[in-house]
Amino acid sequence: MAQIYLEDRQRYFSWVLNPQLTDLVAETKRERLIVALIDDQVVGFAALYELISFVHLLFVAPQSQQQGVGLVLIKALRRMAREPLTLKCVQRNSSALAFYQQIGFVITKDNQYATPPNFTLKLVHPDWN
């Protein structure tokens, strides 16, 4: 999990200075982690802050994207959540935003002045087809 997290942060999170393998542990304290495996290999993971049903992290390894891993993780998180899931998505991450909207998330807030600019989304109309 930490390797997937580190590689994505190095590639896409330009605002994070000097990302480290240990960042995942520090950033997921008090959160529930779930892992997606294919052939005993970690291909994705998600972190849920259960108190407010907030999806803090959802990462899928590049070679496993477009294979339903993200949907499986969201379904599992939804079963754990007490309220509708919410999350934040970086505005320029158009592929993640399209995925979330395709499965039933809607934008509830435009955080354009945040670093980085992001949207808050809420799972309103789950569509698992």
Secondary structure, DSSP 8 states (H G I E B T S, - for coil): -HHHHHHHHHHH-TTS-S--TTHHHHHTTT-EEEEEEETTEEEEEEEEEGGGTEEEEEEE-GGGTTTTHHHHHHHHHHHH-SS--EEEEETT-HHHHHHHHHTTEEEEEEETTSSS-EEEEEE-S----
